[in-house]
Amino acid sequence: MTGQNRPQGPGGSIVKRTALAIALGVVAATVLMLWFLFLQSDGIALRSDDWLSDTGRDDVTPGDAWFNAARTALTALGALGIGGAAYIAYRRQSAKEAERYDALDRDAMARQRDQAERDRDAEGRRQAALSEKRNEELDRQAIERALHDRTTVGAEQLGHEKASIRMAGAYALAAIADDWLKLGSQTHAQAVVNVLTGYVRNNTRPVLLPALREGLLENPIREQMAESESQVRRSVFESISDRRAFSDPTLIKVPPGWNELRIDLRGAQLRNENLVGLRLEGADLVGADLREARLNGASLKGADVSTADLKGAQIFDTDFRNAELIGTDLSQARAIYSDFREAHFFMSTAHDTDFLGCKFQGCRMSYSDMKGAKFNGAEFQDADIRNIENLEANQLSEEQLAAMARRPDFDEAAPE
């Protein structure tokens, strides 16, 4: 917008009106003065009774009176001009101040508008975040409801009369535990795993197998049922084992957290169970019946096998590192080339157990009964066998005796 088209404020209008009034006054005074001078220059005589000649003094001529009148008019005109100029300057300054304050007000209003706009934007973002959070919560609730429904279906499948459907239920529940872990819910995942392990603890049909093989049962249908149930239980163990692969985390892609889930198999009836190659690290097998179970290549690292019964079990190349075997019975088991490093054998029993090539480094075997156990090729570096029971000198070689911490009275029976 150009200067001549810019709208004027109230201060500018007052200055214009004042300047116009002063200009008209100056013009009027100038015209009056010129008229007086015109009269005097043409020799127009003033009457004695004229108001200009009535000065009250005898020595004042009419010309002097006219001169005095002209001087007074010029003085008044000058004063009027100076006063008008001062007033105009004052009004101009006032107008500038008003404009400055108006500019400040406009800036303040602009800042207020900007702040209000920023506040609106911030509120919009906050509302959008709240809406997104609500939507995420609604989505999560929908996912959780679906998972609960799937868990119910999986549990129903696990209790079905057909073995194939029970197997499907076992794998479905393991997948549901995966989804709970992806949602970050360790509690719900643990609940699903508890359903799986509870199924194993509460179902004892495979116990019939030894009696069937011995001819004590004559019904072949029961044998078939027992075999089918053994396969179902194997599917339960595999679905857990494949997700707890400590030694090979690339074996299966599962969400983290499975290794922290508790595998509760306390008191489980696992006689003659096929546990070959399973990863049950940290599992709770306290009091479990593992007689004649097949544990070849399995990993029970850090597991608690206290008071469990492993009589006659096949324990070839099995990992028992850091395991608790307090009061465990391994009598007549074939624990060949297994790893018992740092394990705790306190008050355990191993009558006639074959520990061929086993590793017992750092193992604690206090008060355990090793009557008739074989330790050919076993390694005992830093093993503690103090107060061990029924361990004869001929059961260990000189190298083995030299490598372990012996009980104080063992020297008498040591081989020469």
C-alpha positions as CSV (number, residue, x, y, z in Angstrom):
1,M,0.0,0.0,0.0
2,T,1.4,3.5,-1.0
3,G,1.7,6.4,1.4
4,Q,-1.2,8.3,-0.2
5,N,-3.5,5.4,0.0
6,R,-2.5,4.4,3.6
7,P,-5.4,5.0,6.0
8,Q,-4.8,7.7,8.5
9,G,-5.4,7.4,12.2
10,P,-7.3,9.9,14.4
11,G,-4.0,11.7,15.2
12,G,-3.4,12.5,11.5
13,S,-6.9,13.9,11.0
14,I,-6.6,16.3,14.0
15,V,-3.2,17.6,12.7
16,K,-4.7,18.2,9.3
17,R,-7.7,20.1,10.7
18,T,-5.4,22.2,13.0
19,A,-3.0,23.0,10.1
20,L,-6.0,24.1,7.9
21,A,-7.3,26.4,10.6
22,I,-3.9,28.0,11.1
23,A,-3.5,28.4,7.4
24,L,-6.9,30.1,7.1
25,G,-6.0,32.4,10.0
26,V,-2.7,33.4,8.4
27,V,-4.4,34.1,5.1
28,A,-7.0,36.2,6.8
29,A,-4.4,38.2,8.8
30,T,-2.3,38.7,5.6
31,V,-5.3,39.9,3.7
32,L,-6.2,42.4,6.5
33,M,-2.6,43.7,6.7
34,L,-2.4,44.1,2.9
35,W,-5.7,46.0,2.9
36,F,-4.4,48.4,5.6
37,L,-1.3,49.0,3.6
38,F,-3.3,49.5,0.5
39,L,-5.3,52.2,2.1
40,Q,-2.3,53.9,3.4
41,S,-0.4,53.8,0.1
42,D,-3.3,55.5,-1.8
43,G,-3.3,58.5,0.7
44,I,-6.7,57.7,2.1
45,A,-7.0,60.0,5.1
46,L,-8.6,58.8,8.2
47,R,-11.1,60.8,10.0
48,S,-10.2,62.2,13.4
49,D,-13.1,60.4,14.9
50,D,-12.0,57.0,13.3
51,W,-11.3,54.3,15.9
52,L,-7.8,53.9,14.7
53,S,-7.0,57.6,15.4
54,D,-8.5,57.6,18.8
55,T,-5.3,56.6,20.5
56,G,-5.7,58.7,23.6
57,R,-2.5,60.5,22.8
58,D,-2.2,63.8,21.0
59,D,1.2,63.1,19.5
60,V,0.2,59.9,17.8
61,T,-0.7,60.4,14.2
62,P,-3.0,58.2,12.2
63,G,-0.1,56.7,10.3
64,D,1.5,55.7,13.6
65,A,-1.7,54.1,14.6
66,W,-1.8,52.2,11.4
67,F,1.7,51.1,11.8
68,N,1.1,50.0,15.3
69,A,-1.9,48.1,14.2
70,A,0.0,46.4,11.4
71,R,2.8,45.5,13.9
72,T,0.4,44.1,16.3
73,A,-1.3,42.1,13.6
74,L,2.1,40.7,12.4
75,T,3.1,39.9,16.0
76,A,-0.2,38.1,16.5
77,L,0.2,36.4,13.2
78,G,3.8,35.2,14.2
79,A,2.6,34.1,17.5
80,L,-0.3,32.3,15.9
81,G,2.1,30.6,13.4
82,I,4.6,29.6,16.1
83,G,1.8,28.3,18.4
84,G,0.2,26.5,15.5
85,A,3.6,25.0,14.5
86,A,4.2,23.9,18.1
87,Y,0.7,22.5,18.3
88,I,1.2,20.7,15.0
89,A,4.6,19.3,16.2
90,Y,2.9,18.2,19.4
91,R,0.1,16.5,17.6
92,R,2.5,14.9,15.2
93,Q,4.6,13.5,18.1
94,S,1.4,12.4,19.8
95,A,0.4,10.7,16.5
96,K,3.8,9.0,16.3
97,E,3.4,7.8,19.9
98,A,0.0,6.6,19.2
99,E,1.2,4.8,16.1
100,R,4.1,3.3,18.1
101,Y,1.7,2.0,20.8
102,D,-0.6,0.8,18.0
103,A,2.3,-1.1,16.5
104,L,3.1,-2.6,19.9
105,D,-0.5,-3.5,20.4
106,R,-0.5,-5.1,16.9
107,D,2.7,-7.0,17.7
108,A,1.2,-8.2,21.0
109,M,-1.9,-9.3,19.3
110,A,0.2,-11.0,16.6
111,R,2.1,-12.8,19.3
112,Q,-1.1,-13.7,21.1
113,R,-2.5,-15.1,17.8
114,D,0.8,-17.0,17.2
115,Q,0.7,-18.4,20.8
116,A,-2.9,-19.3,20.5
117,E,-2.2,-21.1,17.2
118,R,0.7,-22.9,18.8
119,D,-1.5,-23.8,21.7
120,R,-4.1,-25.1,19.3
121,D,-1.5,-27.1,17.5
122,A,-0.2,-28.5,20.7
123,E,-3.6,-29.4,21.9
124,G,-4.3,-31.0,18.5
125,R,-1.2,-33.1,18.8
126,R,-2.1,-34.0,22.4
127,Q,-5.6,-35.0,21.4
128,A,-4.1,-37.0,18.5
129,A,-1.7,-38.8,20.8
130,L,-4.5,-39.5,23.3
131,S,-6.7,-40.8,20.4
132,E,-3.8,-42.9,19.1
133,K,-3.2,-44.3,22.7
134,R,-6.9,-45.0,23.1
135,N,-6.9,-46.8,19.7
136,E,-3.8,-48.8,20.7
137,E,-5.4,-49.7,24.0
138,L,-8.6,-50.7,22.1
139,D,-6.5,-52.7,19.7
140,R,-4.6,-54.4,22.6
141,Q,-7.8,-55.2,24.3
142,A,-9.2,-56.7,21.2
143,I,-6.0,-58.8,20.8
144,E,-6.1,-59.9,24.4
145,R,-9.7,-60.9,24.1
146,A,-8.8,-62.9,21.0
147,L,-5.9,-64.6,22.8
148,H,-8.1,-65.5,25.7
149,D,-10.6,-67.0,23.3
150,R,-7.8,-68.9,21.6
151,T,-6.5,-70.1,24.9
152,T,-10.0,-71.5,25.8
153,V,-10.2,-73.3,22.4
154,G,-6.6,-74.7,22.8
155,A,-7.4,-75.9,26.3
156,E,-10.5,-77.6,25.1
157,Q,-8.5,-79.2,22.3
158,L,-6.0,-80.4,24.8
159,G,-8.7,-82.2,26.6
160,H,-10.2,-83.8,23.5
161,E,-10.6,-87.6,23.3
162,K,-8.7,-87.8,20.0
163,A,-4.9,-87.7,20.3
164,S,-4.5,-85.8,17.1
165,I,-6.7,-82.9,18.3
166,R,-4.9,-82.9,21.6
167,M,-1.5,-82.5,19.8
168,A,-3.0,-79.6,17.8
169,G,-4.1,-78.0,21.0
170,A,-0.6,-78.4,22.5
171,Y,1.1,-76.6,19.6
172,A,-1.7,-74.0,19.5
173,L,-1.2,-73.1,23.1
174,A,2.6,-72.7,22.6
175,A,1.9,-70.3,19.8
176,I,-0.5,-68.4,22.0
177,A,2.3,-68.1,24.6
178,D,4.5,-66.6,21.8
179,D,1.8,-64.0,21.1
180,W,1.5,-63.1,24.8
181,L,5.3,-62.6,25.0
182,K,5.1,-60.4,21.9
183,L,2.6,-58.2,23.8
184,G,5.1,-58.1,26.7
185,S,2.8,-60.1,29.1
186,Q,5.0,-62.6,30.9
187,T,2.2,-63.3,33.3
188,H,-0.3,-64.5,30.6
189,A,2.4,-66.4,28.8
190,Q,3.2,-68.2,32.0
191,A,-0.4,-69.1,32.5
192,V,-0.5,-70.7,29.1
193,V,2.6,-72.7,29.8
194,N,1.1,-73.8,33.1
195,V,-1.8,-75.3,31.1
196,L,0.6,-77.3,29.1
197,T,2.7,-78.5,32.0
198,G,-0.4,-79.1,34.1
199,Y,-1.6,-81.4,31.4
200,V,1.6,-83.5,31.7
201,R,1.5,-83.6,35.5
202,N,-2.2,-84.6,35.6
203,N,-2.1,-87.3,32.9
204,T,-0.5,-90.6,33.8
205,R,-1.6,-92.9,30.9
206,P,1.9,-93.6,29.7
207,V,2.7,-95.3,33.0
208,L,0.7,-98.3,31.6
209,L,3.4,-99.0,29.0
210,P,5.8,-101.1,31.2
211,A,3.0,-103.2,32.4
212,L,1.8,-103.7,28.8
213,R,5.2,-104.8,27.7
214,E,5.4,-107.3,30.6
215,G,2.1,-108.8,29.5
216,L,0.2,-107.8,32.6
217,L,-2.5,-106.1,30.5
218,E,-4.3,-107.9,27.7
219,N,-6.3,-105.1,26.1
220,P,-4.4,-103.8,23.0
221,I,-6.7,-100.8,22.8
222,R,-5.2,-99.5,26.0
223,E,-1.7,-100.0,24.6
224,Q,-2.7,-98.0,21.6
225,M,-4.2,-95.3,23.8
226,A,-1.0,-95.2,25.9
227,E,1.2,-94.9,22.8
228,S,-1.0,-92.1,21.4
229,E,-0.9,-90.2,24.7
230,S,2.9,-90.5,24.8
231,Q,3.0,-88.8,21.4
232,V,0.8,-86.0,22.7
233,R,3.0,-85.5,25.7
234,R,6.0,-85.5,23.4
235,S,4.4,-82.7,21.4
236,V,3.9,-80.7,24.7
237,F,7.6,-81.1,25.5
238,E,8.8,-80.3,22.0
239,S,6.6,-77.1,21.8
240,I,8.4,-75.9,25.0
241,S,11.8,-77.3,24.2
242,D,12.1,-75.7,20.8
243,R,11.5,-72.3,22.4
244,R,14.0,-72.7,25.2
245,A,17.0,-73.3,23.1
246,F,19.8,-72.0,25.3
247,S,22.6,-73.5,23.3
248,D,21.2,-72.7,19.8
249,P,19.0,-69.5,19.9
250,T,18.8,-69.6,16.1
251,L,17.0,-73.0,16.1
252,I,13.6,-71.3,16.1
253,K,12.5,-67.7,15.9
254,V,10.5,-66.9,19.0
255,P,10.0,-63.8,21.1
256,P,12.4,-63.3,24.0
257,G,11.2,-64.4,27.4
258,W,10.7,-68.1,27.1
259,N,13.8,-68.9,29.1
260,E,12.3,-67.0,32.0
261,L,9.1,-69.0,32.0
262,R,8.9,-71.6,34.7
263,I,8.5,-75.2,33.6
264,D,6.7,-76.8,36.4
265,L,6.8,-80.6,36.2
266,R,6.9,-81.3,39.9
267,G,5.8,-84.9,40.6
268,A,5.1,-85.6,37.0
269,Q,4.7,-89.2,36.0
270,L,7.4,-89.5,33.3
271,R,8.2,-93.2,33.5
272,N,9.6,-94.5,30.3
273,E,9.0,-91.1,28.7
274,N,10.7,-90.1,25.5
275,L,12.6,-87.0,26.4
276,V,15.4,-87.5,23.9
277,G,17.1,-84.2,22.8
278,L,14.7,-81.9,24.7
279,R,15.9,-78.6,26.2
280,L,14.4,-78.4,29.7
281,E,16.9,-76.0,31.2
282,G,15.9,-74.7,34.6
283,A,12.8,-77.0,34.7
284,D,11.3,-78.0,38.0
285,L,11.3,-81.8,38.1
286,V,11.3,-82.2,41.9
287,G,9.8,-85.6,42.8
288,A,9.2,-86.5,39.2
289,D,9.0,-90.2,38.2
290,L,11.7,-90.6,35.5
291,R,12.3,-94.3,35.8
292,E,13.5,-95.8,32.6
293,A,13.0,-92.4,30.9
294,R,15.1,-91.7,27.8
295,L,17.1,-88.5,28.4
296,N,19.8,-89.0,25.7
297,G,21.1,-85.7,24.4
298,A,18.7,-83.8,26.6
299,S,19.6,-80.6,28.4
300,L,18.7,-80.2,32.1
301,K,21.1,-77.5,32.8
302,G,20.2,-75.7,36.0
303,A,17.2,-77.9,36.5
304,D,16.0,-79.0,39.9
305,V,15.7,-82.8,39.8
306,S,15.8,-83.2,43.6
307,T,14.1,-86.3,45.0
308,A,13.3,-87.5,41.4
309,D,13.5,-91.2,40.6
310,L,15.7,-91.9,37.6
311,K,16.3,-95.6,38.3
312,G,17.2,-97.3,35.0
313,A,17.1,-94.1,33.0
314,Q,19.1,-93.7,29.8
315,I,21.2,-90.6,30.3
316,F,23.7,-90.6,27.4
317,D,25.4,-87.3,26.7
318,T,22.9,-85.4,28.9
319,D,23.6,-82.0,30.3
320,F,23.2,-81.7,34.1
321,R,25.5,-78.8,34.7
322,N,24.5,-76.8,37.8
323,A,21.6,-79.1,38.3
324,E,20.2,-79.9,41.8
325,L,20.2,-83.6,42.4
326,I,19.5,-83.6,46.1
327,G,18.1,-86.9,47.2
328,T,17.8,-88.0,43.6
329,D,18.0,-91.8,42.8
330,L,20.1,-92.6,39.8
331,S,20.5,-96.3,40.6
332,Q,21.2,-98.6,37.6
333,A,21.0,-95.6,35.3
334,R,23.3,-95.4,32.3
335,A,24.8,-91.9,32.6
336,I,27.4,-92.3,29.9
337,Y,29.4,-89.2,28.8
338,S,27.0,-86.9,30.6
339,D,28.0,-83.6,32.1
340,F,27.5,-83.1,35.8
341,R,29.9,-80.1,36.3
342,E,29.0,-77.9,39.3
343,A,26.0,-80.2,40.0
344,H,24.9,-80.9,43.5
345,F,24.5,-84.6,44.4
346,F,23.8,-84.1,48.2
347,M,22.4,-87.4,49.7
348,S,21.8,-88.9,46.3
349,T,21.8,-92.6,45.4
350,A,23.6,-94.1,42.5
351,H,23.8,-97.9,43.1
352,D,25.5,-99.7,40.2
353,T,25.2,-96.6,38.0
354,D,27.5,-96.4,35.0
355,F,29.1,-92.9,34.9
356,L,31.4,-93.8,32.0
357,G,33.3,-90.7,30.7
358,C,31.1,-88.3,32.7
359,K,32.4,-84.9,33.9
360,F,32.2,-84.1,37.6
361,Q,34.5,-81.1,37.8
362,G,33.4,-78.9,40.7
363,C,30.6,-81.3,41.5
364,R,29.5,-81.7,45.2
365,M,28.7,-85.3,46.1
366,S,28.6,-85.1,49.9
367,Y,26.7,-87.9,51.7
368,S,25.7,-89.6,48.5
369,D,25.6,-93.3,48.2
370,M,27.8,-94.6,45.3
371,K,27.7,-98.3,46.0
372,G,28.8,-100.2,42.9
373,A,28.9,-97.1,40.7
374,K,31.4,-97.2,37.8
375,F,33.5,-94.1,37.0
376,N,35.7,-95.3,34.1
377,G,37.2,-92.4,32.3
378,A,35.2,-89.9,34.5
379,E,36.8,-86.5,35.3
380,F,36.8,-85.3,38.9
381,Q,38.9,-82.1,39.0
382,D,38.0,-80.1,42.1
383,A,35.1,-82.4,42.8
384,D,34.0,-82.7,46.5
385,I,33.4,-86.3,47.6
386,R,33.8,-85.7,51.3
387,N,31.6,-87.9,53.5
388,I,30.5,-89.9,50.4
389,E,29.2,-93.3,51.2
390,N,30.0,-96.8,49.9
391,L,32.7,-95.5,47.6
392,E,35.4,-98.1,47.4
393,A,39.0,-97.4,46.4
394,N,38.8,-99.7,43.4
395,Q,36.0,-97.7,42.0
396,L,38.4,-94.8,41.2
397,S,41.8,-94.6,39.5
398,E,44.8,-93.0,41.1
399,E,44.5,-90.1,38.7
400,Q,40.8,-89.6,39.7
401,L,41.7,-89.7,43.4
402,A,44.5,-87.2,42.9
403,A,42.2,-84.8,41.1
404,M,39.4,-84.7,43.7
405,A,39.0,-83.4,47.2
406,R,38.9,-86.6,49.2
407,R,37.2,-87.2,52.6
408,P,39.7,-87.3,55.5
409,D,39.5,-91.1,56.2
410,F,39.7,-92.1,52.5
411,D,43.5,-92.5,52.5
412,E,43.3,-95.9,54.3
413,A,41.4,-97.4,51.4
414,A,43.2,-95.6,48.6
415,P,45.0,-97.9,46.2
416,E,48.8,-98.2,46.5
